[in-house]
Amino acid sequence: MERKPTRNDLTEQQQAALRFIAGYLRDNRIAPTIAEVAEELGTHFASAYYQVNALERKGYVRRTPSAHRRMEIVRQPDTEPGANPG
């Protein structure tokens, strides 16, 4: 069941996933796996996969489909699409 979007158009789960991904990228210089996102969120793999797909669809992250652990943050919740996340 999807929760109501916040003012930034992200659900609480999506915000938590985005924060985790950003922190993981900062600390490890590589993206987390979906399994690691699921573990952090305390949810199932399928739910984490759904959240990451939603982040990509909404323009917050970009993934390289053919490359393992290739994900980047392209927008923070308070920025417009295409703006430099800093």
Biopython code that builds the backbone (N, CA, C, O; Angstrom):
import numpy as np
from Bio.PDB.StructureBuilder import StructureBuilder

atoms = [
    (1, "MET", "N", (0.833, -1.174, 0.000)),
    (1, "MET", "CA", (0.000, 0.000, 0.000)),
    (1, "MET", "C", (0.884, 1.245, 0.000)),
    (1, "MET", "O", (1.749, 1.395, 0.863)),
    (2, "GLU", "N", (0.671, 2.122, -0.949)),
    (2, "GLU", "CA", (1.475, 3.341, -1.104)),
    (2, "GLU", "C", (0.978, 4.409, -0.137)),
    (2, "GLU", "O", (-0.225, 4.615, 0.016)),
    (3, "ARG", "N", (1.924, 5.082, 0.511)),
    (3, "ARG", "CA", (1.567, 6.170, 1.419)),
    (3, "ARG", "C", (1.372, 7.465, 0.652)),
    (3, "ARG", "O", (1.805, 7.592, -0.493)),
    (4, "LYS", "N", (0.719, 8.423, 1.289)),
    (4, "LYS", "CA", (0.488, 9.721, 0.661)),
    (4, "LYS", "C", (1.811, 10.408, 0.357)),
    (4, "LYS", "O", (2.731, 10.371, 1.174)),
    (5, "PRO", "N", (1.914, 11.035, -0.809)),
    (5, "PRO", "CA", (3.125, 11.788, -1.131)),
    (5, "PRO", "C", (3.275, 13.016, -0.236)),
    (5, "PRO", "O", (2.288, 13.595, 0.217)),
    (6, "THR", "N", (4.505, 13.394, 0.005)),
    (6, "THR", "CA", (4.789, 14.607, 0.763)),
    (6, "THR", "C", (4.769, 15.786, -0.185)),
    (6, "THR", "O", (4.464, 15.630, -1.367)),
    (7, "ARG", "N", (5.089, 16.952, 0.317)),
    (7, "ARG", "CA", (5.100, 18.142, -0.524)),
    (7, "ARG", "C", (6.127, 18.029, -1.642)),
    (7, "ARG", "O", (6.039, 18.755, -2.631)),
    (8, "ASN", "N", (7.085, 17.145, -1.507)),
    (8, "ASN", "CA", (8.107, 16.958, -2.533)),
    (8, "ASN", "C", (7.761, 15.824, -3.488)),
    (8, "ASN", "O", (8.614, 15.405, -4.270)),
    (9, "ASP", "N", (6.554, 15.327, -3.446)),
    (9, "ASP", "CA", (6.031, 14.243, -4.271)),
    (9, "ASP", "C", (6.652, 12.881, -3.967)),
    (9, "ASP", "O", (6.521, 11.952, -4.765)),
    (10, "LEU", "N", (7.320, 12.751, -2.832)),
    (10, "LEU", "CA", (7.888, 11.469, -2.422)),
    (10, "LEU", "C", (7.167, 10.949, -1.185)),
    (10, "LEU", "O", (6.822, 11.711, -0.282)),
    (11, "THR", "N", (6.947, 9.636, -1.162)),
    (11, "THR", "CA", (6.392, 9.024, 0.037)),
    (11, "THR", "C", (7.481, 8.981, 1.113)),
    (11, "THR", "O", (8.652, 9.232, 0.831)),
    (12, "GLU", "N", (7.092, 8.666, 2.321)),
    (12, "GLU", "CA", (8.076, 8.539, 3.407)),
    (12, "GLU", "C", (9.105, 7.463, 3.080)),
    (12, "GLU", "O", (10.299, 7.642, 3.324)),
    (13, "GLN", "N", (8.638, 6.345, 2.525)),
    (13, "GLN", "CA", (9.555, 5.259, 2.156)),
    (13, "GLN", "C", (10.532, 5.708, 1.072)),
    (13, "GLN", "O", (11.716, 5.375, 1.123)),
    (14, "GLN", "N", (10.045, 6.452, 0.106)),
    (14, "GLN", "CA", (10.910, 6.936, -0.963)),
    (14, "GLN", "C", (11.922, 7.935, -0.429)),
    (14, "GLN", "O", (13.082, 7.922, -0.842)),
    (15, "GLN", "N", (11.499, 8.800, 0.485)),
    (15, "GLN", "CA", (12.442, 9.740, 1.108)),
    (15, "GLN", "C", (13.510, 8.984, 1.879)),
    (15, "GLN", "O", (14.692, 9.319, 1.797)),
    (16, "ALA", "N", (13.099, 7.960, 2.631)),
    (16, "ALA", "CA", (14.060, 7.164, 3.397)),
    (16, "ALA", "C", (15.031, 6.452, 2.459)),
    (16, "ALA", "O", (16.232, 6.405, 2.724)),
    (17, "ALA", "N", (14.519, 5.905, 1.378)),
    (17, "ALA", "CA", (15.381, 5.218, 0.412)),
    (17, "ALA", "C", (16.364, 6.202, -0.216)),
    (17, "ALA", "O", (17.544, 5.885, -0.368)),
    (18, "LEU", "N", (15.891, 7.385, -0.580)),
    (18, "LEU", "CA", (16.756, 8.388, -1.197)),
    (18, "LEU", "C", (17.850, 8.838, -0.227)),
    (18, "LEU", "O", (19.008, 8.982, -0.620)),
    (19, "ARG", "N", (17.489, 9.058, 1.030)),
    (19, "ARG", "CA", (18.493, 9.440, 2.043)),
    (19, "ARG", "C", (19.543, 8.341, 2.199)),
    (19, "ARG", "O", (20.740, 8.619, 2.264)),
    (20, "PHE", "N", (19.082, 7.089, 2.260)),
    (20, "PHE", "CA", (20.012, 5.974, 2.414)),
    (20, "PHE", "C", (20.943, 5.871, 1.206)),
    (20, "PHE", "O", (22.156, 5.726, 1.364)),
    (21, "ILE", "N", (20.377, 5.946, 0.003)),
    (21, "ILE", "CA", (21.188, 5.843, -1.213)),
    (21, "ILE", "C", (22.222, 6.961, -1.261)),
    (21, "ILE", "O", (23.389, 6.716, -1.568)),
    (22, "ALA", "N", (21.801, 8.188, -0.959)),
    (22, "ALA", "CA", (22.725, 9.330, -0.984)),
    (22, "ALA", "C", (23.847, 9.143, 0.029)),
    (22, "ALA", "O", (25.012, 9.381, -0.287)),
    (23, "GLY", "N", (23.509, 8.722, 1.233)),
    (23, "GLY", "CA", (24.526, 8.498, 2.265)),
    (23, "GLY", "C", (25.455, 7.356, 1.905)),
    (23, "GLY", "O", (26.664, 7.440, 2.122)),
    (24, "TYR", "N", (24.893, 6.289, 1.353)),
    (24, "TYR", "CA", (25.698, 5.137, 0.960)),
    (24, "TYR", "C", (26.674, 5.525, -0.141)),
    (24, "TYR", "O", (27.848, 5.157, -0.097)),
    (25, "LEU", "N", (26.182, 6.274, -1.137)),
    (25, "LEU", "CA", (27.064, 6.746, -2.213)),
    (25, "LEU", "C", (28.175, 7.632, -1.664)),
    (25, "LEU", "O", (29.331, 7.509, -2.069)),
    (26, "ARG", "N", (27.829, 8.515, -0.752)),
    (26, "ARG", "CA", (28.817, 9.421, -0.162)),
    (26, "ARG", "C", (29.884, 8.634, 0.606)),
    (26, "ARG", "O", (31.077, 8.908, 0.475)),
    (27, "ASP", "N", (29.455, 7.668, 1.397)),
    (27, "ASP", "CA", (30.378, 6.929, 2.259)),
    (27, "ASP", "C", (31.176, 5.852, 1.523)),
    (27, "ASP", "O", (32.320, 5.578, 1.883)),
    (28, "ASN", "N", (30.585, 5.242, 0.501)),
    (28, "ASN", "CA", (31.209, 4.091, -0.150)),
    (28, "ASN", "C", (31.634, 4.324, -1.594)),
    (28, "ASN", "O", (32.345, 3.504, -2.175)),
    (29, "ARG", "N", (31.204, 5.430, -2.170)),
    (29, "ARG", "CA", (31.500, 5.768, -3.560)),
    (29, "ARG", "C", (31.021, 4.706, -4.545)),
    (29, "ARG", "O", (31.568, 4.552, -5.637)),
    (30, "ILE", "N", (30.000, 3.988, -4.136)),
    (30, "ILE", "CA", (29.344, 2.982, -4.965)),
    (30, "ILE", "C", (27.906, 2.893, -4.471)),
    (30, "ILE", "O", (27.643, 3.115, -3.289)),
    (31, "ALA", "N", (26.993, 2.577, -5.347)),
    (31, "ALA", "CA", (25.584, 2.515, -4.966)),
    (31, "ALA", "C", (25.273, 1.251, -4.173)),
    (31, "ALA", "O", (25.935, 0.228, -4.348)),
    (32, "PRO", "N", (24.282, 1.317, -3.312)),
    (32, "PRO", "CA", (23.859, 0.107, -2.600)),
    (32, "PRO", "C", (23.085, -0.821, -3.530)),
    (32, "PRO", "O", (22.545, -0.385, -4.547)),
    (33, "THR", "N", (23.037, -2.076, -3.180)),
    (33, "THR", "CA", (22.190, -3.015, -3.910)),
    (33, "THR", "C", (20.748, -2.823, -3.442)),
    (33, "THR", "O", (20.502, -2.204, -2.407)),
    (34, "ILE", "N", (19.812, -3.352, -4.201)),
    (34, "ILE", "CA", (18.403, -3.293, -3.790)),
    (34, "ILE", "C", (18.234, -4.042, -2.466)),
    (34, "ILE", "O", (17.452, -3.623, -1.613)),
    (35, "ALA", "N", (18.958, -5.137, -2.292)),
    (35, "ALA", "CA", (18.883, -5.894, -1.040)),
    (35, "ALA", "C", (19.334, -5.039, 0.147)),
    (35, "ALA", "O", (18.754, -5.122, 1.229)),
    (36, "GLU", "N", (20.361, -4.224, -0.055)),
    (36, "GLU", "CA", (20.830, -3.338, 1.022)),
    (36, "GLU", "C", (19.809, -2.240, 1.310)),
    (36, "GLU", "O", (19.613, -1.865, 2.466)),
    (37, "VAL", "N", (19.165, -1.730, 0.279)),
    (37, "VAL", "CA", (18.107, -0.742, 0.484)),
    (37, "VAL", "C", (16.962, -1.393, 1.271)),
    (37, "VAL", "O", (16.438, -0.796, 2.210)),
    (38, "ALA", "N", (16.581, -2.600, 0.893)),
    (38, "ALA", "CA", (15.505, -3.320, 1.587)),
    (38, "ALA", "C", (15.850, -3.527, 3.059)),
    (38, "ALA", "O", (15.007, -3.327, 3.934)),
    (39, "GLU", "N", (17.085, -3.927, 3.325)),
    (39, "GLU", "CA", (17.511, -4.147, 4.710)),
    (39, "GLU", "C", (17.429, -2.847, 5.511)),
    (39, "GLU", "O", (16.950, -2.841, 6.645)),
    (40, "GLU", "N", (17.895, -1.755, 4.922)),
    (40, "GLU", "CA", (17.862, -0.463, 5.602)),
    (40, "GLU", "C", (16.430, -0.025, 5.881)),
    (40, "GLU", "O", (16.141, 0.503, 6.955)),
    (41, "LEU", "N", (15.533, -0.238, 4.926)),
    (41, "LEU", "CA", (14.140, 0.173, 5.093)),
    (41, "LEU", "C", (13.340, -0.807, 5.939)),
    (41, "LEU", "O", (12.222, -0.506, 6.358)),
    (42, "GLY", "N", (13.910, -1.970, 6.188)),
    (42, "GLY", "CA", (13.197, -2.983, 6.961)),
    (42, "GLY", "C", (12.020, -3.555, 6.197)),
    (42, "GLY", "O", (10.956, -3.806, 6.763)),
    (43, "THR", "N", (12.222, -3.758, 4.903)),
    (43, "THR", "CA", (11.140, -4.216, 4.036)),
    (43, "THR", "C", (11.633, -5.332, 3.133)),
    (43, "THR", "O", (12.797, -5.727, 3.196)),
    (44, "HIS", "N", (10.750, -5.832, 2.301)),
    (44, "HIS", "CA", (11.102, -6.893, 1.369)),
    (44, "HIS", "C", (11.815, -6.323, 0.145)),
    (44, "HIS", "O", (11.701, -5.137, -0.165)),
    (45, "PHE", "N", (12.543, -7.183, -0.532)),
    (45, "PHE", "CA", (13.273, -6.810, -1.744)),
    (45, "PHE", "C", (12.332, -6.160, -2.758)),
    (45, "PHE", "O", (12.657, -5.123, -3.336)),
    (46, "ALA", "N", (11.169, -6.771, -2.971)),
    (46, "ALA", "CA", (10.230, -6.259, -3.981)),
    (46, "ALA", "C", (9.779, -4.836, -3.653)),
    (46, "ALA", "O", (9.632, -4.008, -4.553)),
    (47, "SER", "N", (9.564, -4.555, -2.394)),
    (47, "SER", "CA", (9.152, -3.208, -1.988)),
    (47, "SER", "C", (10.278, -2.208, -2.222)),
    (47, "SER", "O", (10.034, -1.111, -2.723)),
    (48, "ALA", "N", (11.504, -2.571, -1.867)),
    (48, "ALA", "CA", (12.650, -1.691, -2.092)),
    (48, "ALA", "C", (12.850, -1.458, -3.587)),
    (48, "ALA", "O", (13.156, -0.344, -4.011)),
    (49, "TYR", "N", (12.679, -2.494, -4.370)),
    (49, "TYR", "CA", (12.796, -2.390, -5.826)),
    (49, "TYR", "C", (11.757, -1.398, -6.357)),
    (49, "TYR", "O", (12.062, -0.565, -7.211)),
    (50, "TYR", "N", (10.552, -1.494, -5.854)),
    (50, "TYR", "CA", (9.478, -0.580, -6.240)),
    (50, "TYR", "C", (9.835, 0.860, -5.868)),
    (50, "TYR", "O", (9.628, 1.773, -6.667)),
    (51, "GLN", "N", (10.369, 1.070, -4.662)),
    (51, "GLN", "CA", (10.711, 2.423, -4.211)),
    (51, "GLN", "C", (11.819, 3.023, -5.079)),
    (51, "GLN", "O", (11.735, 4.189, -5.467)),
    (52, "VAL", "N", (12.844, 2.245, -5.384)),
    (52, "VAL", "CA", (13.948, 2.738, -6.214)),
    (52, "VAL", "C", (13.438, 3.035, -7.631)),
    (52, "VAL", "O", (13.829, 4.035, -8.232)),
    (53, "ASN", "N", (12.571, 2.173, -8.160)),
    (53, "ASN", "CA", (11.989, 2.445, -9.480)),
    (53, "ASN", "C", (11.180, 3.736, -9.462)),
    (53, "ASN", "O", (11.230, 4.512, -10.415)),
    (54, "ALA", "N", (10.438, 3.970, -8.389)),
    (54, "ALA", "CA", (9.651, 5.202, -8.263)),
    (54, "ALA", "C", (10.575, 6.420, -8.210)),
    (54, "ALA", "O", (10.281, 7.449, -8.819)),
    (55, "LEU", "N", (11.691, 6.306, -7.486)),
    (55, "LEU", "CA", (12.664, 7.410, -7.429)),
    (55, "LEU", "C", (13.228, 7.702, -8.814)),
    (55, "LEU", "O", (13.430, 8.860, -9.183)),
    (56, "GLU", "N", (13.477, 6.652, -9.568)),
    (56, "GLU", "CA", (13.998, 6.846, -10.926)),
    (56, "GLU", "C", (12.919, 7.471, -11.819)),
    (56, "GLU", "O", (13.199, 8.407, -12.568)),
    (57, "ARG", "N", (11.716, 6.966, -11.742)),
    (57, "ARG", "CA", (10.614, 7.477, -12.559)),
    (57, "ARG", "C", (10.337, 8.949, -12.248)),
    (57, "ARG", "O", (9.989, 9.714, -13.148)),
    (58, "LYS", "N", (10.488, 9.350, -10.987)),
    (58, "LYS", "CA", (10.234, 10.731, -10.573)),
    (58, "LYS", "C", (11.432, 11.644, -10.788)),
    (58, "LYS", "O", (11.351, 12.844, -10.527)),
    (59, "GLY", "N", (12.548, 11.083, -11.263)),
    (59, "GLY", "CA", (13.706, 11.900, -11.618)),
    (59, "GLY", "C", (14.678, 12.191, -10.493)),
    (59, "GLY", "O", (15.448, 13.148, -10.581)),
    (60, "TYR", "N", (14.661, 11.389, -9.436)),
    (60, "TYR", "CA", (15.579, 11.610, -8.311)),
    (60, "TYR", "C", (16.870, 10.810, -8.439)),
    (60, "TYR", "O", (17.926, 11.257, -7.991)),
    (61, "VAL", "N", (16.792, 9.643, -9.041)),
    (61, "VAL", "CA", (17.990, 8.827, -9.258)),
    (61, "VAL", "C", (18.030, 8.385, -10.713)),
    (61, "VAL", "O", (17.014, 8.366, -11.407)),
    (62, "ARG", "N", (19.220, 8.034, -11.150)),
    (62, "ARG", "CA", (19.420, 7.475, -12.483)),
    (62, "ARG", "C", (20.233, 6.207, -12.314)),
    (62, "ARG", "O", (21.255, 6.194, -11.629)),
    (63, "ARG", "N", (19.765, 5.137, -12.950)),
    (63, "ARG", "CA", (20.492, 3.867, -12.900)),
    (63, "ARG", "C", (20.963, 3.481, -14.290)),
    (63, "ARG", "O", (20.350, 3.847, -15.293)),
    (64, "THR", "N", (22.057, 2.739, -14.336)),
    (64, "THR", "CA", (22.545, 2.169, -15.576)),
    (64, "THR", "C", (22.106, 0.705, -15.572)),
    (64, "THR", "O", (22.644, -0.097, -14.809)),
    (65, "PRO", "N", (21.138, 0.350, -16.412)),
    (65, "PRO", "CA", (20.538, -0.993, -16.353)),
    (65, "PRO", "C", (21.522, -2.146, -16.486)),
    (65, "PRO", "O", (21.361, -3.169, -15.820)),
    (66, "SER", "N", (22.530, -2.004, -17.326)),
    (66, "SER", "CA", (23.433, -3.132, -17.574)),
    (66, "SER", "C", (24.603, -3.192, -16.605)),
    (66, "SER", "O", (25.449, -4.080, -16.717)),
    (67, "ALA", "N", (24.667, -2.269, -15.661)),
    (67, "ALA", "CA", (25.808, -2.231, -14.735)),
    (67, "ALA", "C", (25.334, -2.399, -13.290)),
    (67, "ALA", "O", (24.429, -1.704, -12.830)),
    (68, "HIS", "N", (25.961, -3.325, -12.599)),
    (68, "HIS", "CA", (25.654, -3.589, -11.195)),
    (68, "HIS", "C", (26.117, -2.408, -10.336)),
    (68, "HIS", "O", (27.227, -1.907, -10.515)),
    (69, "ARG", "N", (25.272, -1.970, -9.414)),
    (69, "ARG", "CA", (25.595, -0.890, -8.464)),
    (69, "ARG", "C", (25.878, 0.447, -9.136)),
    (69, "ARG", "O", (26.657, 1.247, -8.617)),
    (70, "ARG", "N", (25.260, 0.696, -10.274)),
    (70, "ARG", "CA", (25.428, 1.977, -10.955)),
    (70, "ARG", "C", (24.155, 2.794, -10.772)),
    (70, "ARG", "O", (23.149, 2.575, -11.446)),
    (71, "MET", "N", (24.228, 3.738, -9.844)),
    (71, "MET", "CA", (23.111, 4.613, -9.566)),
    (71, "MET", "C", (23.685, 5.953, -9.136)),
    (71, "MET", "O", (24.714, 6.008, -8.463)),
    (72, "GLU", "N", (23.018, 7.029, -9.524)),
    (72, "GLU", "CA", (23.462, 8.341, -9.077)),
    (72, "GLU", "C", (22.250, 9.165, -8.680)),
    (72, "GLU", "O", (21.151, 8.971, -9.199)),
    (73, "ILE", "N", (22.466, 10.076, -7.763)),
    (73, "ILE", "CA", (21.430, 11.012, -7.362)),
    (73, "ILE", "C", (21.456, 12.153, -8.370)),
    (73, "ILE", "O", (22.495, 12.784, -8.570)),
    (74, "VAL", "N", (20.325, 12.419, -9.003)),
    (74, "VAL", "CA", (20.291, 13.494, -9.990)),
    (74, "VAL", "C", (19.466, 14.678, -9.507)),
    (74, "VAL", "O", (19.466, 15.738, -10.132)),
    (75, "ARG", "N", (18.765, 14.496, -8.397)),
    (75, "ARG", "CA", (17.935, 15.578, -7.870)),
    (75, "ARG", "C", (17.611, 15.296, -6.416)),
    (75, "ARG", "O", (17.332, 14.157, -6.042)),
    (76, "GLN", "N", (17.648, 16.324, -5.608)),
    (76, "GLN", "CA", (17.236, 16.228, -4.210)),
    (76, "GLN", "C", (15.772, 16.665, -4.119)),
    (76, "GLN", "O", (15.285, 17.334, -5.030)),
    (77, "PRO", "N", (15.066, 16.312, -3.062)),
    (77, "PRO", "CA", (13.644, 16.642, -2.972)),
    (77, "PRO", "C", (13.302, 18.120, -3.121)),
    (77, "PRO", "O", (12.201, 18.440, -3.570)),
    (78, "ASP", "N", (14.190, 19.022, -2.767)),
    (78, "ASP", "CA", (13.886, 20.447, -2.852)),
    (78, "ASP", "C", (14.427, 21.104, -4.113)),
    (78, "ASP", "O", (14.458, 22.332, -4.196)),
    (79, "THR", "N", (14.858, 20.313, -5.104)),
    (79, "THR", "CA", (15.384, 20.887, -6.343)),
    (79, "THR", "C", (14.501, 20.509, -7.511)),
    (79, "THR", "O", (13.733, 19.550, -7.436)),
    (80, "GLU", "N", (14.608, 21.241, -8.559)),
    (80, "GLU", "CA", (13.854, 20.951, -9.777)),
    (80, "GLU", "C", (14.591, 19.910, -10.609)),
    (80, "GLU", "O", (15.811, 19.787, -10.499)),
    (81, "PRO", "N", (13.870, 19.157, -11.442)),
    (81, "PRO", "CA", (14.539, 18.197, -12.331)),
    (81, "PRO", "C", (15.585, 18.920, -13.195)),
    (81, "PRO", "O", (15.341, 20.007, -13.718)),
    (82, "GLY", "N", (16.737, 18.290, -13.323)),
    (82, "GLY", "CA", (17.804, 18.838, -14.145)),
    (82, "GLY", "C", (18.716, 19.796, -13.393)),
    (82, "GLY", "O", (19.760, 20.181, -13.919)),
    (83, "ALA", "N", (18.348, 20.190, -12.174)),
    (83, "ALA", "CA", (19.207, 21.085, -11.385)),
    (83, "ALA", "C", (20.338, 20.272, -10.787)),
    (83, "ALA", "O", (20.165, 19.095, -10.472)),
    (84, "ASN", "N", (21.480, 20.890, -10.632)),
    (84, "ASN", "CA", (22.638, 20.235, -10.047)),
    (84, "ASN", "C", (22.369, 19.979, -8.571)),
    (84, "ASN", "O", (22.100, 20.935, -7.844)),
    (85, "PRO", "N", (22.430, 18.697, -8.074)),
    (85, "PRO", "CA", (22.118, 18.404, -6.685)),
    (85, "PRO", "C", (23.166, 18.921, -5.710)),
    (85, "PRO", "O", (22.976, 18.818, -4.498)),
    (86, "GLY", "N", (24.267, 19.476, -6.208)),
    (86, "GLY", "CA", (25.261, 20.068, -5.310)),
    (86, "GLY", "C", (26.373, 19.187, -5.123)),
    (86, "GLY", "O", (27.309, 19.520, -4.396)),
]
sb = StructureBuilder()
sb.init_structure("model")
sb.init_model(0)
sb.init_chain("A")
sb.init_seg("    ")
for serial, (resi, resn, name, xyz) in enumerate(atoms, 1):
    if name == "N":
        sb.init_residue(resn, " ", resi, " ")
    sb.init_atom(name, np.array(xyz, "f"), 0.0, 1.0, " ", f" {name:<3s}", serial, name[0])
structure = sb.get_structure()
